[in-house]
Amino acid sequence: MHTTLAAQLAALELGHLNIAALDRAPCTDPVDADAAEHTLVAVWSDLFALFPDTALEDDAEQLGWAFVNLFHRAALKRSGQIDRATDEIRCLI
């Protein structure tokens, strides 16, 4: 039996969930370097373990670069936020 995506989402009854921002200051502590390294190594190896003998095997390199670019985009976004904050501070001085 085929159902629409809307029907499947409605069946999940997720109405009690929301994505409102938390009322707390954002954490600025850096991630533990060892924990980040171990996690990324595990994710990277698991990611490429998925592809052999699948339809995505030929696209593995492209998918790997897409994963790397997630971090590049996050860094660019944060850099832009810092640049805007710096500009706002300069305007106040």
N, C-alpha and C positions, 0 to 999 in steps of 0.2 A: 504494500500500500504506500503510495507516494503522498506526501503532504508538503505544503508550502513552508518556506523558511519561517514566515510569520506565524503559522500555526504551530510549528515546532517550538519557537520561542515562547509563544503564549502558553504552551503546555508546561514549560519549565517553571512558570509562576515565580518570576524573578522581580515582581513589582516592589518587594520590600527592600531591594538593593538600590543604592544610589551612588553617584560618583562625586559627591560634594567634597570640597577641600576640607582637610582636617584643620581643627583650630589649634595648631601648634606651630612653633617656629620650625622652618626647614633645617634638617640636620646638615651640617657642613663638615662633619668628620669624614676623613678619607676612608676608603675601603681598605681593610687589612690586605697588604700586598700579597702575602702567601696565600690567603684564602681566595683572593681574586685569581691568582695564577693557577691554583689547583682547580678552581671551578671552570675557568676558561679552557684549560687543557682537557678536562673531562667533557665539557660541552662540545669542543672542537672534535675530539676523537669520536664521540657518540654521533655527532652530526654526520661525519663522513662514513661511519659504520652503517648508516641507514641506506646509503645510495647504491652499493654494489648489487647487481642483478635486479635493478628496478628501472622504471622508465626515467627516473631522475639521474641515473648514473652519468649520462652525457652532460648534465647541467651541474654536476657537483662543484666544479671550480667556480662557476658563476654564483652558485648559492653560497659558497664559502666567502667570496668577496662581498656578497650582500650582507652576510653576518658581520664581517669586519666593518663595513660601511655604517652599520647601525651605531657603532661606537664613534665613528668619525662624525656622523650627523649630530649625535648627542654632544660631542665636544664643541662642534661649531655653534650649536644652539647656546650652550653655556658661555662660550666666548662672546657671542653676541649680547647676551644678557649682561655680562661684565662690562663690555664696551658701552652699552647704553647707560648702565649705572654710573660708570666713570664720567660719561658726558654730562649726566644730570648733576653730578657733584661739581664738575667744573663750572656749570652754569650758576650754581649756588654760591660759588666762591667769588 
